[in-house]
Amino acid sequence: MATCPACDADDLEVDEFDVEEGDIVNCPECGASLVVNSLSPLEFETADDEDEDDDDDEDEDEEDEEDADDVDDDEDDEEDEREDWEE
């Protein structure tokens, strides 16, 4: 039997064969939305924590895109220099 991370209730009667990682279930005690974090052993985290992690991932993706743009600009500069040298 799993425990709710929000209220520590031990009566989460969720069968590990009925859920998959990433599924959302509700705690019968406190009503919190819980994301299945692990199947063996069956563990949950609050859905709010999951949303915060997603926000962090989006920030990292934006930084990666900016870094990729910088690399593209450097390559364009090198091509311009090569063209000037060839003339």
Distance bins in CASP14 RR format, pairs under 12 A and 6 or more apart:
PFRMAT RR
TARGET T0000
AUTHOR 0000-0000-0000
RMODE 2
METHOD distances of the structure
MODEL  1
1 9 0 0 0 0 0 1 0 0 0 0 0
1 10 1 0 0 1 0 0 0 0 0 0 0
1 11 1 0 0 1 0 0 0 0 0 0 0
1 12 1 0 0 1 0 0 0 0 0 0 0
1 13 1 0 0 1 0 0 0 0 0 0 0
1 14 0 0 0 0 1 0 0 0 0 0 0
1 15 0 0 0 0 0 1 0 0 0 0 0
1 16 0 0 0 0 0 1 0 0 0 0 0
1 41 0 0 0 0 0 1 0 0 0 0 0
1 42 0 0 0 0 1 0 0 0 0 0 0
1 43 0 0 0 0 0 1 0 0 0 0 0
1 44 0 0 0 0 0 1 0 0 0 0 0
2 8 0 0 0 0 0 1 0 0 0 0 0
2 9 0 0 0 0 1 0 0 0 0 0 0
2 10 0 0 0 0 1 0 0 0 0 0 0
2 11 0 0 0 0 1 0 0 0 0 0 0
2 12 1 0 1 0 0 0 0 0 0 0 0
2 13 0 0 0 0 1 0 0 0 0 0 0
2 14 1 0 0 1 0 0 0 0 0 0 0
2 15 0 0 0 0 0 1 0 0 0 0 0
2 16 0 0 0 0 1 0 0 0 0 0 0
2 19 0 0 0 0 0 1 0 0 0 0 0
2 25 0 0 0 0 1 0 0 0 0 0 0
2 27 0 0 0 0 1 0 0 0 0 0 0
2 28 0 0 0 0 0 1 0 0 0 0 0
2 34 0 0 0 0 1 0 0 0 0 0 0
2 36 0 0 0 0 1 0 0 0 0 0 0
2 37 0 0 0 0 1 0 0 0 0 0 0
2 38 0 0 0 0 1 0 0 0 0 0 0
2 39 0 0 0 0 0 1 0 0 0 0 0
2 40 0 0 0 0 0 1 0 0 0 0 0
2 41 1 0 0 1 0 0 0 0 0 0 0
2 42 1 0 1 0 0 0 0 0 0 0 0
2 43 1 0 0 1 0 0 0 0 0 0 0
2 44 1 0 0 1 0 0 0 0 0 0 0
2 45 0 0 0 0 0 1 0 0 0 0 0
3 9 1 0 0 1 0 0 0 0 0 0 0
3 10 1 0 1 0 0 0 0 0 0 0 0
3 11 0 0 0 0 1 0 0 0 0 0 0
3 12 1 0 0 1 0 0 0 0 0 0 0
3 13 0 0 0 0 0 1 0 0 0 0 0
3 14 0 0 0 0 0 1 0 0 0 0 0
3 27 0 0 0 0 1 0 0 0 0 0 0
3 29 0 0 0 0 0 1 0 0 0 0 0
3 30 0 0 0 0 0 1 0 0 0 0 0
3 32 0 0 0 0 0 1 0 0 0 0 0
3 34 0 0 0 0 0 1 0 0 0 0 0
3 37 0 0 0 0 0 1 0 0 0 0 0
3 41 0 0 0 0 0 1 0 0 0 0 0
3 42 0 0 0 0 1 0 0 0 0 0 0
3 43 0 0 0 0 1 0 0 0 0 0 0
3 44 1 0 0 1 0 0 0 0 0 0 0
3 45 0 0 0 0 0 1 0 0 0 0 0
4 10 0 0 0 0 1 0 0 0 0 0 0
4 11 0 0 0 0 1 0 0 0 0 0 0
4 12 1 0 1 0 0 0 0 0 0 0 0
4 13 0 0 0 0 0 1 0 0 0 0 0
4 14 0 0 0 0 0 1 0 0 0 0 0
4 25 0 0 0 0 1 0 0 0 0 0 0
4 26 0 0 0 0 1 0 0 0 0 0 0
4 27 1 0 1 0 0 0 0 0 0 0 0
4 28 0 0 0 0 1 0 0 0 0 0 0
4 29 1 0 0 1 0 0 0 0 0 0 0
4 30 1 0 0 1 0 0 0 0 0 0 0
4 31 0 0 0 0 1 0 0 0 0 0 0
4 32 1 0 0 1 0 0 0 0 0 0 0
4 33 0 0 0 0 0 1 0 0 0 0 0
4 34 1 0 0 1 0 0 0 0 0 0 0
4 35 0 0 0 0 0 1 0 0 0 0 0
4 42 0 0 0 0 0 1 0 0 0 0 0
4 43 0 0 0 0 0 1 0 0 0 0 0
4 44 1 0 0 1 0 0 0 0 0 0 0
4 45 0 0 0 0 0 1 0 0 0 0 0
4 46 0 0 0 0 1 0 0 0 0 0 0
4 47 0 0 0 0 0 1 0 0 0 0 0
5 12 0 0 0 0 0 1 0 0 0 0 0
5 27 0 0 0 0 1 0 0 0 0 0 0
5 29 0 0 0 0 0 1 0 0 0 0 0
5 30 0 0 0 0 0 1 0 0 0 0 0
5 32 0 0 0 0 1 0 0 0 0 0 0
5 33 0 0 0 0 0 1 0 0 0 0 0
5 34 1 0 0 1 0 0 0 0 0 0 0
5 35 0 0 0 0 1 0 0 0 0 0 0
5 36 0 0 0 0 0 1 0 0 0 0 0
5 37 0 0 0 0 1 0 0 0 0 0 0
5 38 0 0 0 0 0 1 0 0 0 0 0
5 43 0 0 0 0 1 0 0 0 0 0 0
5 44 1 0 1 0 0 0 0 0 0 0 0
5 45 1 0 1 0 0 0 0 0 0 0 0
5 46 1 0 1 0 0 0 0 0 0 0 0
5 47 0 0 0 0 0 1 0 0 0 0 0
5 48 0 0 0 0 0 1 0 0 0 0 0
5 49 0 0 0 0 1 0 0 0 0 0 0
5 50 0 0 0 0 0 1 0 0 0 0 0
6 12 0 0 0 0 0 1 0 0 0 0 0
6 25 0 0 0 0 0 1 0 0 0 0 0
6 26 0 0 0 0 0 1 0 0 0 0 0
6 27 1 0 0 1 0 0 0 0 0 0 0
6 28 0 0 0 0 0 1 0 0 0 0 0
6 29 0 0 0 0 1 0 0 0 0 0 0
6 30 1 0 1 0 0 0 0 0 0 0 0
6 31 0 0 0 0 1 0 0 0 0 0 0
6 32 1 1 0 0 0 0 0 0 0 0 0
6 33 0 0 0 0 1 0 0 0 0 0 0
6 34 1 0 0 1 0 0 0 0 0 0 0
6 35 0 0 0 0 0 1 0 0 0 0 0
6 44 0 0 0 0 1 0 0 0 0 0 0
6 45 0 0 0 0 1 0 0 0 0 0 0
6 46 1 0 1 0 0 0 0 0 0 0 0
6 47 0 0 0 0 1 0 0 0 0 0 0
6 48 0 0 0 0 1 0 0 0 0 0 0
6 49 0 0 0 0 1 0 0 0 0 0 0
7 26 0 0 0 0 0 1 0 0 0 0 0
7 27 1 0 0 1 0 0 0 0 0 0 0
7 28 0 0 0 0 0 1 0 0 0 0 0
7 29 1 0 1 0 0 0 0 0 0 0 0
7 30 1 0 1 0 0 0 0 0 0 0 0
7 31 0 0 0 0 1 0 0 0 0 0 0
7 32 1 0 0 1 0 0 0 0 0 0 0
7 34 0 0 0 0 0 1 0 0 0 0 0
7 44 0 0 0 0 0 1 0 0 0 0 0
7 46 0 0 0 0 1 0 0 0 0 0 0
8 27 0 0 0 0 1 0 0 0 0 0 0
8 29 0 0 0 0 1 0 0 0 0 0 0
8 30 0 0 0 0 1 0 0 0 0 0 0
8 32 0 0 0 0 0 1 0 0 0 0 0
8 44 0 0 0 0 0 1 0 0 0 0 0
9 26 0 0 0 0 0 1 0 0 0 0 0
9 27 1 0 0 1 0 0 0 0 0 0 0
9 28 1 0 0 1 0 0 0 0 0 0 0
9 29 1 1 0 0 0 0 0 0 0 0 0
9 30 1 0 0 1 0 0 0 0 0 0 0
9 31 0 0 0 0 1 0 0 0 0 0 0
9 32 0 0 0 0 1 0 0 0 0 0 0
9 34 0 0 0 0 0 1 0 0 0 0 0
9 44 0 0 0 0 0 1 0 0 0 0 0
10 27 0 0 0 0 0 1 0 0 0 0 0
10 28 0 0 0 0 0 1 0 0 0 0 0
10 29 0 0 0 0 1 0 0 0 0 0 0
11 27 0 0 0 0 1 0 0 0 0 0 0
11 28 1 0 0 1 0 0 0 0 0 0 0
11 29 1 0 0 1 0 0 0 0 0 0 0
11 30 0 0 0 0 0 1 0 0 0 0 0
12 19 0 0 0 0 0 1 0 0 0 0 0
12 25 1 0 0 1 0 0 0 0 0 0 0
12 26 0 0 0 0 1 0 0 0 0 0 0
12 27 1 0 0 1 0 0 0 0 0 0 0
12 28 1 0 0 1 0 0 0 0 0 0 0
12 29 0 0 0 0 1 0 0 0 0 0 0
12 30 0 0 0 0 0 1 0 0 0 0 0
12 31 0 0 0 0 0 1 0 0 0 0 0
12 32 0 0 0 0 0 1 0 0 0 0 0
12 34 1 0 0 1 0 0 0 0 0 0 0
12 36 0 0 0 0 0 1 0 0 0 0 0
12 42 0 0 0 0 1 0 0 0 0 0 0
12 43 0 0 0 0 0 1 0 0 0 0 0
12 44 1 0 0 1 0 0 0 0 0 0 0
13 19 0 0 0 0 0 1 0 0 0 0 0
13 25 0 0 0 0 1 0 0 0 0 0 0
13 26 0 0 0 0 0 1 0 0 0 0 0
13 27 0 0 0 0 0 1 0 0 0 0 0
13 28 0 0 0 0 1 0 0 0 0 0 0
13 29 0 0 0 0 0 1 0 0 0 0 0
13 42 0 0 0 0 0 1 0 0 0 0 0
14 20 0 0 0 0 0 1 0 0 0 0 0
14 23 0 0 0 0 1 0 0 0 0 0 0
14 24 0 0 0 0 0 1 0 0 0 0 0
14 25 1 0 1 0 0 0 0 0 0 0 0
14 26 0 0 0 0 0 1 0 0 0 0 0
14 27 0 0 0 0 0 1 0 0 0 0 0
14 28 0 0 0 0 0 1 0 0 0 0 0
14 34 0 0 0 0 1 0 0 0 0 0 0
14 35 0 0 0 0 0 1 0 0 0 0 0
14 36 1 0 0 1 0 0 0 0 0 0 0
14 39 0 0 0 0 0 1 0 0 0 0 0
14 41 0 0 0 0 0 1 0 0 0 0 0
14 42 1 0 0 1 0 0 0 0 0 0 0
14 43 0 0 0 0 0 1 0 0 0 0 0
14 44 0 0 0 0 1 0 0 0 0 0 0
15 23 0 0 0 0 0 1 0 0 0 0 0
15 25 0 0 0 0 0 1 0 0 0 0 0
15 36 0 0 0 0 0 1 0 0 0 0 0
15 39 0 0 0 0 0 1 0 0 0 0 0
15 42 0 0 0 0 1 0 0 0 0 0 0
16 23 0 0 0 0 0 1 0 0 0 0 0
16 25 0 0 0 0 0 1 0 0 0 0 0
16 36 0 0 0 0 1 0 0 0 0 0 0
16 37 0 0 0 0 0 1 0 0 0 0 0
16 38 0 0 0 0 1 0 0 0 0 0 0
16 39 1 0 1 0 0 0 0 0 0 0 0
16 40 1 0 0 1 0 0 0 0 0 0 0
16 41 0 0 0 0 1 0 0 0 0 0 0
16 42 1 0 1 0 0 0 0 0 0 0 0
16 43 0 0 0 0 0 1 0 0 0 0 0
16 44 0 0 0 0 0 1 0 0 0 0 0
17 36 0 0 0 0 0 1 0 0 0 0 0
17 39 0 0 0 0 1 0 0 0 0 0 0
17 40 0 0 0 0 0 1 0 0 0 0 0
17 42 0 0 0 0 0 1 0 0 0 0 0
18 25 0 0 0 0 1 0 0 0 0 0 0
18 36 0 0 0 0 0 1 0 0 0 0 0
18 39 0 0 0 0 0 1 0 0 0 0 0
18 42 0 0 0 0 0 1 0 0 0 0 0
19 25 1 0 0 1 0 0 0 0 0 0 0
19 34 0 0 0 0 0 1 0 0 0 0 0
19 35 0 0 0 0 0 1 0 0 0 0 0
19 36 1 0 1 0 0 0 0 0 0 0 0
19 37 0 0 0 0 0 1 0 0 0 0 0
19 38 0 0 0 0 0 1 0 0 0 0 0
19 39 1 0 0 1 0 0 0 0 0 0 0
19 40 0 0 0 0 0 1 0 0 0 0 0
19 42 1 0 0 1 0 0 0 0 0 0 0
19 43 0 0 0 0 0 1 0 0 0 0 0
19 44 0 0 0 0 1 0 0 0 0 0 0
20 35 0 0 0 0 0 1 0 0 0 0 0
20 36 1 0 0 1 0 0 0 0 0 0 0
20 37 0 0 0 0 0 1 0 0 0 0 0
20 38 0 0 0 0 0 1 0 0 0 0 0
20 39 1 0 0 1 0 0 0 0 0 0 0
20 42 0 0 0 0 0 1 0 0 0 0 0
21 35 0 0 0 0 1 0 0 0 0 0 0
21 36 1 0 1 0 0 0 0 0 0 0 0
21 37 1 0 0 1 0 0 0 0 0 0 0
21 38 1 0 0 1 0 0 0 0 0 0 0
21 39 1 0 0 1 0 0 0 0 0 0 0
21 40 0 0 0 0 0 1 0 0 0 0 0
21 42 0 0 0 0 0 1 0 0 0 0 0
21 43 0 0 0 0 1 0 0 0 0 0 0
21 44 0 0 0 0 0 1 0 0 0 0 0
21 45 0 0 0 0 0 1 0 0 0 0 0
21 50 0 0 0 0 0 1 0 0 0 0 0
22 33 0 0 0 0 0 1 0 0 0 0 0
22 34 0 0 0 0 1 0 0 0 0 0 0
22 35 1 0 1 0 0 0 0 0 0 0 0
22 36 1 0 1 0 0 0 0 0 0 0 0
22 37 1 0 0 1 0 0 0 0 0 0 0
22 38 0 0 0 0 1 0 0 0 0 0 0
22 39 0 0 0 0 1 0 0 0 0 0 0
22 43 0 0 0 0 0 1 0 0 0 0 0
22 44 0 0 0 0 1 0 0 0 0 0 0
22 45 0 0 0 0 1 0 0 0 0 0 0
22 47 0 0 0 0 1 0 0 0 0 0 0
22 50 0 0 0 0 1 0 0 0 0 0 0
22 53 0 0 0 0 0 1 0 0 0 0 0
23 33 0 0 0 0 0 1 0 0 0 0 0
23 34 0 0 0 0 1 0 0 0 0 0 0
23 35 1 0 0 1 0 0 0 0 0 0 0
23 36 1 0 1 0 0 0 0 0 0 0 0
23 37 0 0 0 0 0 1 0 0 0 0 0
23 38 0 0 0 0 0 1 0 0 0 0 0
23 39 0 0 0 0 1 0 0 0 0 0 0
23 42 0 0 0 0 0 1 0 0 0 0 0
23 44 0 0 0 0 1 0 0 0 0 0 0
23 47 0 0 0 0 0 1 0 0 0 0 0
23 50 0 0 0 0 0 1 0 0 0 0 0
24 31 0 0 0 0 0 1 0 0 0 0 0
24 32 0 0 0 0 0 1 0 0 0 0 0
24 33 1 0 1 0 0 0 0 0 0 0 0
24 34 1 0 0 1 0 0 0 0 0 0 0
24 35 1 0 1 0 0 0 0 0 0 0 0
24 36 1 0 0 1 0 0 0 0 0 0 0
24 37 0 0 0 0 0 1 0 0 0 0 0
24 44 0 0 0 0 1 0 0 0 0 0 0
24 45 0 0 0 0 0 1 0 0 0 0 0
24 46 0 0 0 0 0 1 0 0 0 0 0
24 47 1 0 1 0 0 0 0 0 0 0 0
24 48 0 0 0 0 0 1 0 0 0 0 0
24 50 0 0 0 0 1 0 0 0 0 0 0
24 51 0 0 0 0 0 1 0 0 0 0 0
25 31 0 0 0 0 1 0 0 0 0 0 0
25 32 0 0 0 0 1 0 0 0 0 0 0
25 33 1 0 0 1 0 0 0 0 0 0 0
25 34 1 0 1 0 0 0 0 0 0 0 0
25 35 0 0 0 0 1 0 0 0 0 0 0
25 36 1 0 0 1 0 0 0 0 0 0 0
25 37 0 0 0 0 0 1 0 0 0 0 0
25 42 0 0 0 0 0 1 0 0 0 0 0
25 43 0 0 0 0 0 1 0 0 0 0 0
25 44 1 0 0 1 0 0 0 0 0 0 0
25 45 0 0 0 0 0 1 0 0 0 0 0
25 46 0 0 0 0 0 1 0 0 0 0 0
25 47 0 0 0 0 1 0 0 0 0 0 0
26 32 1 0 0 1 0 0 0 0 0 0 0
26 33 1 0 1 0 0 0 0 0 0 0 0
26 34 1 0 0 1 0 0 0 0 0 0 0
26 35 0 0 0 0 0 1 0 0 0 0 0
26 44 0 0 0 0 0 1 0 0 0 0 0
26 46 0 0 0 0 0 1 0 0 0 0 0
26 47 0 0 0 0 1 0 0 0 0 0 0
27 33 0 0 0 0 1 0 0 0 0 0 0
27 34 1 0 1 0 0 0 0 0 0 0 0
27 35 0 0 0 0 0 1 0 0 0 0 0
27 44 0 0 0 0 1 0 0 0 0 0 0
27 45 0 0 0 0 0 1 0 0 0 0 0
27 46 0 0 0 0 1 0 0 0 0 0 0
27 47 0 0 0 0 0 1 0 0 0 0 0
28 34 0 0 0 0 0 1 0 0 0 0 0
30 46 0 0 0 0 1 0 0 0 0 0 0
31 46 0 0 0 0 0 1 0 0 0 0 0
31 47 0 0 0 0 0 1 0 0 0 0 0
32 44 0 0 0 0 1 0 0 0 0 0 0
32 45 0 0 0 0 0 1 0 0 0 0 0
32 46 1 0 1 0 0 0 0 0 0 0 0
32 47 1 0 0 1 0 0 0 0 0 0 0
32 48 0 0 0 0 1 0 0 0 0 0 0
32 49 0 0 0 0 0 1 0 0 0 0 0
32 50 0 0 0 0 0 1 0 0 0 0 0
33 44 0 0 0 0 1 0 0 0 0 0 0
33 45 0 0 0 0 0 1 0 0 0 0 0
33 46 1 0 0 1 0 0 0 0 0 0 0
33 47 1 1 0 0 0 0 0 0 0 0 0
33 48 1 0 0 1 0 0 0 0 0 0 0
33 49 0 0 0 0 0 1 0 0 0 0 0
33 50 0 0 0 0 1 0 0 0 0 0 0
33 51 0 0 0 0 1 0 0 0 0 0 0
34 42 0 0 0 0 0 1 0 0 0 0 0
34 43 0 0 0 0 1 0 0 0 0 0 0
34 44 1 1 0 0 0 0 0 0 0 0 0
34 45 1 0 0 1 0 0 0 0 0 0 0
34 46 1 0 0 1 0 0 0 0 0 0 0
34 47 1 0 0 1 0 0 0 0 0 0 0
34 48 0 0 0 0 1 0 0 0 0 0 0
34 49 0 0 0 0 1 0 0 0 0 0 0
34 50 0 0 0 0 1 0 0 0 0 0 0
35 43 0 0 0 0 1 0 0 0 0 0 0
35 44 1 0 0 1 0 0 0 0 0 0 0
35 45 1 0 1 0 0 0 0 0 0 0 0
35 46 1 0 0 1 0 0 0 0 0 0 0
35 47 1 0 1 0 0 0 0 0 0 0 0
35 48 0 0 0 0 1 0 0 0 0 0 0
35 49 1 0 0 1 0 0 0 0 0 0 0
35 50 1 0 1 0 0 0 0 0 0 0 0
35 51 0 0 0 0 1 0 0 0 0 0 0
35 52 0 0 0 0 0 1 0 0 0 0 0
35 53 0 0 0 0 1 0 0 0 0 0 0
35 54 0 0 0 0 0 1 0 0 0 0 0
36 42 1 0 0 1 0 0 0 0 0 0 0
36 43 1 0 0 1 0 0 0 0 0 0 0
36 44 1 0 0 1 0 0 0 0 0 0 0
36 45 0 0 0 0 1 0 0 0 0 0 0
36 46 0 0 0 0 0 1 0 0 0 0 0
36 47 0 0 0 0 0 1 0 0 0 0 0
36 50 0 0 0 0 0 1 0 0 0 0 0
37 43 1 0 1 0 0 0 0 0 0 0 0
37 44 1 0 1 0 0 0 0 0 0 0 0
37 45 1 0 1 0 0 0 0 0 0 0 0
37 46 0 0 0 0 1 0 0 0 0 0 0
37 47 0 0 0 0 0 1 0 0 0 0 0
37 49 0 0 0 0 1 0 0 0 0 0 0
37 50 0 0 0 0 1 0 0 0 0 0 0
37 53 0 0 0 0 0 1 0 0 0 0 0
38 44 0 0 0 0 1 0 0 0 0 0 0
38 45 0 0 0 0 1 0 0 0 0 0 0
44 50 0 0 0 0 0 1 0 0 0 0 0
45 51 0 0 0 0 0 1 0 0 0 0 0
45 52 0 0 0 0 0 1 0 0 0 0 0
45 53 0 0 0 0 1 0 0 0 0 0 0
46 52 0 0 0 0 1 0 0 0 0 0 0
46 53 0 0 0 0 0 1 0 0 0 0 0
47 53 0 0 0 0 0 1 0 0 0 0 0
47 54 0 0 0 0 0 1 0 0 0 0 0
48 54 0 0 0 0 0 1 0 0 0 0 0
48 55 0 0 0 0 0 1 0 0 0 0 0
49 55 0 0 0 0 0 1 0 0 0 0 0
49 56 0 0 0 0 0 1 0 0 0 0 0
50 56 0 0 0 0 0 1 0 0 0 0 0
50 57 0 0 0 0 0 1 0 0 0 0 0
51 57 0 0 0 0 0 1 0 0 0 0 0
51 58 0 0 0 0 0 1 0 0 0 0 0
52 58 0 0 0 0 0 1 0 0 0 0 0
52 59 0 0 0 0 0 1 0 0 0 0 0
53 59 0 0 0 0 0 1 0 0 0 0 0
53 60 0 0 0 0 0 1 0 0 0 0 0
54 60 0 0 0 0 0 1 0 0 0 0 0
54 61 0 0 0 0 0 1 0 0 0 0 0
55 61 0 0 0 0 0 1 0 0 0 0 0
55 62 0 0 0 0 0 1 0 0 0 0 0
56 62 0 0 0 0 0 1 0 0 0 0 0
56 63 0 0 0 0 0 1 0 0 0 0 0
57 63 0 0 0 0 0 1 0 0 0 0 0
57 64 0 0 0 0 0 1 0 0 0 0 0
58 64 0 0 0 0 0 1 0 0 0 0 0
58 65 0 0 0 0 0 1 0 0 0 0 0
59 65 0 0 0 0 0 1 0 0 0 0 0
59 66 0 0 0 0 0 1 0 0 0 0 0
60 66 0 0 0 0 0 1 0 0 0 0 0
60 67 0 0 0 0 0 1 0 0 0 0 0
61 67 0 0 0 0 0 1 0 0 0 0 0
61 68 0 0 0 0 0 1 0 0 0 0 0
62 68 0 0 0 0 0 1 0 0 0 0 0
62 69 0 0 0 0 0 1 0 0 0 0 0
63 69 0 0 0 0 0 1 0 0 0 0 0
63 70 0 0 0 0 0 1 0 0 0 0 0
64 70 0 0 0 0 0 1 0 0 0 0 0
64 71 0 0 0 0 0 1 0 0 0 0 0
65 71 0 0 0 0 0 1 0 0 0 0 0
65 72 0 0 0 0 0 1 0 0 0 0 0
66 72 0 0 0 0 0 1 0 0 0 0 0
66 73 0 0 0 0 0 1 0 0 0 0 0
67 73 0 0 0 0 0 1 0 0 0 0 0
67 74 0 0 0 0 0 1 0 0 0 0 0
68 74 0 0 0 0 0 1 0 0 0 0 0
68 75 0 0 0 0 0 1 0 0 0 0 0
69 75 0 0 0 0 0 1 0 0 0 0 0
69 76 0 0 0 0 0 1 0 0 0 0 0
70 76 0 0 0 0 0 1 0 0 0 0 0
70 77 0 0 0 0 0 1 0 0 0 0 0
71 77 0 0 0 0 0 1 0 0 0 0 0
71 78 0 0 0 0 0 1 0 0 0 0 0
72 78 0 0 0 0 0 1 0 0 0 0 0
72 79 0 0 0 0 0 1 0 0 0 0 0
73 79 0 0 0 0 0 1 0 0 0 0 0
73 80 0 0 0 0 0 1 0 0 0 0 0
74 80 0 0 0 0 0 1 0 0 0 0 0
74 81 0 0 0 0 0 1 0 0 0 0 0
75 81 0 0 0 0 0 1 0 0 0 0 0
75 82 0 0 0 0 0 1 0 0 0 0 0
76 82 0 0 0 0 0 1 0 0 0 0 0
76 83 0 0 0 0 0 1 0 0 0 0 0
77 83 0 0 0 0 0 1 0 0 0 0 0
77 84 0 0 0 0 0 1 0 0 0 0 0
78 84 0 0 0 0 0 1 0 0 0 0 0
78 85 0 0 0 0 0 1 0 0 0 0 0
79 85 0 0 0 0 0 1 0 0 0 0 0
79 86 0 0 0 0 0 1 0 0 0 0 0
80 86 0 0 0 0 0 1 0 0 0 0 0
80 87 0 0 0 0 0 1 0 0 0 0 0
81 87 0 0 0 0 0 1 0 0 0 0 0
END
